[in-house]
Amino acid sequence: MMNTIEYRVDCQLLQQLHSENKLGRRFPIGLEEQIKKWDVEAIKNFHERWYFPANATLYIVGDIDSVPKTVYHIDAVFGRTPSGSEFSVAHPPNAFGTMANFLAPKLPTALAGAVIGETPSSLVVQQSKQLKRKRHAIRPPVKHEWSLPGAGRELKKPYIFQHELLQNFSIHLFCKIPVNRVQTYGDLRDVLMKRIFLSALHFRVNTRYKSSNPPFTAIELDHSDSGREGCTVSTLTVTAEPKNWQAAVKVAVQEVRRLKEFGVTKGELARYMDALIKDSEHLAAMIDNVPSIDNLDFIMESDALGHTVMDQQQGHESLVAVAETVTLEDVNAVGAKVLEYISDFGKPTAPLAAAIVACVPKTVHRDGVGDVEFKIHPEEITAAIHEGLNVSIEPEPELEVPKELISALQLEQLWLQQKPSFIPVYKDSTQLKIVDKETGIIQRRLSNGIGVNYKISQNEAKGGVMRLVVGGGRAKEPLDARGAVIVGVRTLSEGGRVGGFSREQVELFCVNHLINCALESTEEFISMEFHFHLRDGGMRAAFQLLYMVIKHNIWLEDAFERARRLYLSHYRAIPKSLERATAHRLMHAMLKGDERFVEPSPQTIQRLTLPVVKDAVMKQFVTDNMEVSIVGDFTEEDIEACVLDYLGTVTTQKSDHNDTEEVPVTFQVSRTDLQSQQVFLKDTDERACAYIAGRTPNRWGFTIDGESVNNFLETFSDSLPGEQASSLITDDMKLIDAGDSKLPWKKQTHPLYCCVTLSLLAEIINSRLFTTVRDTLGLTYDVSFELSLLDRLKFGWFVISVTSTPAKVYRAVDACKSVLRGLHSNKITQRELDRAKRTLLMRHESDMKSNAYWLGLLTHLQAPSVPRKNIACIRDLASFYETTTIEDVYNAYDNLKVDDESLFTCIGVAGNMTGQDMSGLEMEADDADDELFDGHQGLIPLGRGSSTMTLPTT
């Protein structure tokens, strides 16, 4: 199942990049025919050859109290371990592949050529003489053909990998050189200058061109060290729709040549230098909050590459020291060398590309025609590169970058007009500020109706996160405009303009203030999230951008067209992904084809217009439907000033629609032909997957039938007198008059009840699935049980995901169903429950160190559409896990729909067999199915229904 088309593309790239050595033939998960031939003796011999003490390195990272004591324990355990039998063995490569950033110790600037952290090696030499076996000097033990000028080799012809499961065109131009170890100030300075140079190229390509319907989807230039491959690789990657591939290649090489010939501007140098310094400063400030596993990965990679290793604080100090010596001329000189293999392509003095690989589809879709064969030749690729390099170019103009999006004068006028203030947080209260001392959460409400939750946190020093949430989401899409919200949100994101500022200016404003911003829509909400740095007014800048998006957003026709094309391409790619096609069909069947929960079809997308999508989105952007949550290392005074200035001055708007206008969601029931379906995908390799899904309550216990899991309804004994029954009622219970002399009582539990019990149940089911279906029966490569618990809509769903082989997938599905339905016959034990509690509590404790996790906890505290969430849901979370019983978990289990009439299954099989060879898998498809699968010729529809969803758990 690991052999996806993405993995196969990676293998093709490795094969061409390292065609001259073993790395091009030995892929991460190996070859199936080789794995099947292995026996115990072969595995033992391999282990004995490579895995011996002298060839190992011990790394220890953590909160170590005493280094001498730790060294003593290491010596006590490993000191007398023999090195191994006597013969020379190569050291295995480390499995990491990213550059070791800027970590190098600070030395005086004058010592730029001195070795960083050099230590006497006599002890090492003395010890090595005592070893019988030594690690290999080269890691990995392969020889590379470097992309150096005058290498005496001919340029490799572009290699074309063509496959029916590929949807888009991509081309990769590789350059391979020896690793330059970062051990001196001069080395670190070179790394910094390369980062500045490449940052400028990234911005130029992906911001400027996005304002004018570019021919490419993305252009990226990566330059990084690889400890695993033992080299430094530069990669220019261009992705585009197949029909635009030549124009995309020309733009990419043209921009590379422009940067190489004219270099970065003074403004770009200052801008990206400042951004990199800020980012380094932020990492240094978080030195005590970096997870040990991240530090371990960094140390191991740096060790494999031969870089000097130091902590984040030392690295920042070193970076600041070298930054003072960087000049514009040096940046352009160093950066030009990185780009020469592209900008001077074909010249005798140019470094030779290590490989040029194009990954292309076998067929492409043409409107009005259907799928046609896609033809491309190596000579055409070479010609497109030369044509792009021969286009006349001019220097990059300097852009005017705004220091602020709202001036002091404009802000003063907004205050006079809107008169912002805080009002009571809740209508039935007089409290202007609610402070929970236990969690540190503070709640406020502005006079225009916007709810505000914030928490001061030192989890990430000088860093902060903010999220705007508006209720509605895709569920509010009208019947005649399905897809309007998702396409509309993407349109707003694609445009990137606010007020009188261009997309480029907004992007550079974010670069200057280290702001990352994302806008997205879900089934229930539209959200906008910001990550910002507090240095140099970063938080105020983030609030200014939020205000401008809310009040002065710009809707552009070309951005709408780009968004529409993106979703059309996304939809047409479904039949080329076994997982997406299978999951899409299942969701389409379970939710009766409701397009609010699957990707909109081409017909639906084509009906949309810019005014329609704008109206669908902006109807939800009203102040009484907004909530903003912020977590960060700020002061109470600063955050409340920003809230009043940039949220309080938003014009008051109230919703003109309510939940009664929302089309209700219905689940399919009692349709055998839809509840068990299959999808067959033509592929060169055999794979299989399956999804099993059913209905659940939402996060807060509400069901689509109007019931509430959080309410217990029981009846007192018939023999119990009414007065005595009444005396047993506690504050959280009330009697209900059933009219038949019986006295039922109703008890409402904590708002967390359903969420916590379902989470514990999911852990228990996951453990049983893994143990039974994977470990005991050996029917699946991987299996998991996941919950999608909605907040506003009164339902949710669970999904069991199975990856297997065509021969085993049906038995795997039956085994999963047996585990899912077997919790009453095979009772949950206290040990299982305790293990699930420990897992979730440990995860909660670990996540509490993250601002992003706290942001999720704060979200919906004041959302009118999520009435059950309150501060107790955060404060009591850990204790509620502890007190949950097996009886509670079974109550949650009884609310899962796992019966035959409610459970939905879809099995996907990929292979090169025909529909007639599928041993009874094929089911007859009617005319309606043919229409639904129009344009999906690569997919044989088996059973009824459609096929459109990325993942059922998203």
Buried (B, 14 or more C-beta within 10 A) or exposed (E): BEBBBEBBBEBBBBBBBBBBBEBBEBBEEEEEEEEEEEEEEEEEEEEEBBEBBBBBEEEEBEEEEEEEEEEEEEEEEEEEEEBBEEEEBBBBBBEBBBBBBBBBBBBEEEEBEEEBEEEEEEEEEEEEEEBEBBBBEEBBBBEBBBBBEEEEEEEBEBBBBBBBBBBBBBBBBBBBBEBBBBBBBBBBBBBBBBBBBBBBBBBBBBBBBBBEEBBBBBBBBBBEBBBBBBBBBBBBBBBBBBEBBBBBBBBBBBBBBBBBBEBBBEBBBBBBBBBBBBBBBBBBBBBEBBEEEEBBBBBBBBBBBBBBBBBBBBBBBBBBBBBEEBEBEEBBEBBBBBBBBBBBBEEEEBBBBBBBBBBBBBBBBEEEEEBEEBEBEBEBBBEBBEBBBEEEBEEBEEBEBBEBBBEEEEBEEBBEEBEBEBBBBEEEEEEEEBEBEEBEBBBBBBBBBBBBBBBBBBBBBBBBBBBBBBBBBBBBBBEEBBBBBBBBBBBBBBBBBBBEBBBBBBBBBBBBBBBEBEBBBBBBBBBBBBBBBBBEBBBBBBBBBBBBBBBBBBBBEBBBBBBBBBBBBBBBBBBBBBBBBBBBBBBBBBBBBBBBBBBBBBEBBEBBEBEBBBBBBBBBBBBBBBBBBBBBBBEEEBBBBBBBBBBBBBEEBEBEBEBEEBEEBEBBEEBEEBBBBBBBBBBEEBBBBBBBBBBBBBBBBBBBEEBBBBEBEEBBEEEBEEEEBEEEBEEEEEBEEEEEEBBBBBBBBBBBBBBBBBBBBBBBBBBBBBEBBBEEEEBBBBBBBBBBBBBBBBBBBBBBBBBBBBEBBBBBBEBBBEBBBEBEEEEBEEEBBEBBBEBBBEEBEEEBEBBBBBBBBBBBBBBBBBEBBBBBBBBBBBEBBEEBEBEBBBBBBEBBBBEEEBBBBBBBBBBEBEEEEBEEBBBEBEEEBEEBBEBBEBBBBBBBBBBBBBBBBE
